[in-house]
Amino acid sequence: MVRHPWWNARTPWLIFLIGYLTFFLASFWVFDMKSIKKQSTTVSAILAVDVVSLILFGAVLGWI
């Protein structure tokens, strides 16, 4: 049974858009910021979203 037919080797463009492009766009955006304070604030916010997501989807919902 295929749960996600849109997420496989036949759709590399979707993996590229969701998996790689968003990461590189955010990396370039943070790198081009004028101050280190803005860079660290942005990276800290991204890290906070990751930690909250891990707690919610891992510990609470048991999806991970």
N, C-alpha and C positions, 0 to 999 in steps of 0.2 A: 504494500500500500504506500503510495507516494503522498506525503502530507503537504509538501510544498513543491508543486511542479514548476513553479517559476524560479526556483533557486537551485540550479544544477549546472552542469558543465555546458549545456546548450545555451545558456543565457549569461555569457561572460560580461556583457555590457552592464547588466544589473549589478553583478558583483563589483565591477569597477566603479559604478556610480555610487553605490551605497557603502561599499567597503573601503575603497581607496581614495576616490575623489574628495569625499568629505574630509578625510584625515589630512590630505595634502593641502586643501584649501584653508583649513583651520591652522595648519602649521605655517603656511605662508603669511596668513593674516596676523598671527601672533608675532612672527619674526619681524614683520614690517612695522610693528607698533613703535611709537617714539620713545617711550620710557620703560624701564625695567619694572617699575611698579605696576604699570598697566599689563605688561606681559605676565607677571607673577599672579596678578589678580585674575586674569583670564584663565590661566592654566589651573589655578586653584579652583575656580568655578567649574571647569571641566572635570577636574578630579572629584569635586563634591558630587556632581551629577553621577559620576561612575560609582562612587561609594554608595550613594542612596539607591541607585539601580541594583547594585549587588545585594544590598540588604533586602530591598523589596522583592526582587525576582528570585533571589537565592534562598534567603532565610525565611521570608514570610510566605511567599507563594510556592516555593519549592520547584521552580521551573529550571533552575540551573543545578 
